[in-house]
Amino acid sequence: MTTPYPPPAAQPANDKTTLWGVLGIVLGLICCWPLGVVFGILALQEAKKAGKPPTLAYIAFAASALNLIGGIVYITSL
């Protein structure tokens, strides 16, 4: 009697937590903080749905806040 082959490995979940988080960090730091916040919110929602830690979403929020504060400091120093 032969033993059956093990079942194939499960495909990775198609969640976009990392995508939204990285986009939020990059856009929050480089150009426009509102898009960083939006992508941070999307990353937070996807992380909750997928059961992943929301670290990238929090970093996106922090990056957006730093960009906002830097912009305010820059404008007030003119």
C-alpha positions as CSV (number, residue, x, y, z in Angstrom):
1,M,0.0,0.0,0.0
2,T,1.4,3.3,-1.0
3,T,1.0,6.5,1.0
4,P,-0.8,9.3,-0.8
5,Y,1.1,12.5,-1.6
6,P,0.6,15.4,0.8
7,P,-1.9,18.0,-0.3
8,P,-0.4,20.9,-2.1
9,A,0.6,23.9,-0.1
10,A,-2.0,26.6,0.3
11,Q,-1.6,29.6,-2.0
12,P,-0.6,32.9,-0.2
13,A,-3.6,35.1,0.5
14,N,-4.0,37.9,-2.0
15,D,-4.2,40.7,0.5
16,K,-2.8,44.1,-0.3
17,T,-1.6,45.1,3.1
18,T,2.0,45.4,2.1
19,L,1.2,47.3,-1.2
20,W,-1.0,49.8,0.5
21,G,1.4,50.3,3.4
22,V,4.4,50.8,1.2
23,L,2.5,53.2,-1.1
24,G,1.4,55.1,2.0
25,I,4.9,55.4,3.3
26,V,6.4,56.5,0.0
27,L,3.7,59.0,-0.8
28,G,3.5,60.2,2.7
29,L,7.2,61.0,2.8
30,I,7.8,62.2,-0.7
31,C,5.0,64.2,-2.1
32,C,1.5,64.4,-0.7
33,W,0.6,63.5,2.9
34,P,-3.2,63.2,2.2
35,L,-2.5,60.2,-0.1
36,G,-0.2,58.8,2.6
37,V,-3.1,58.9,5.1
38,V,-5.5,57.4,2.6
39,F,-3.2,54.5,1.8
40,G,-2.4,54.1,5.5
41,I,-6.2,53.7,6.1
42,L,-6.4,51.1,3.3
43,A,-3.4,49.2,4.8
44,L,-5.0,49.3,8.2
45,Q,-8.3,47.8,6.9
46,E,-6.5,45.1,4.9
47,A,-4.4,44.2,7.8
48,K,-7.4,43.7,10.0
49,K,-9.1,41.7,7.3
50,A,-6.1,39.5,6.7
51,G,-5.1,39.1,10.4
52,K,-1.7,40.7,9.8
53,P,0.0,43.3,12.0
54,P,-0.7,46.9,11.0
55,T,2.8,48.1,11.3
56,L,3.1,49.5,7.8
57,A,-0.1,51.4,8.2
58,Y,1.2,53.0,11.4
59,I,4.5,53.9,9.7
60,A,2.5,55.4,6.8
61,F,0.6,57.6,9.3
62,A,3.8,58.7,10.9
63,A,5.4,59.5,7.6
64,S,2.4,61.6,6.5
65,A,2.4,63.4,9.8
66,L,6.2,64.2,9.4
67,N,5.6,65.5,5.9
68,L,2.7,67.7,7.1
69,I,4.7,69.1,10.0
70,G,7.7,69.7,7.7
71,G,5.4,71.5,5.2
72,I,4.0,73.7,8.0
73,V,7.4,74.6,9.3
74,Y,8.6,75.3,5.8
75,I,5.7,77.6,4.9
76,T,5.9,79.5,8.2
77,S,9.6,80.1,7.8
78,L,9.1,81.9,4.4
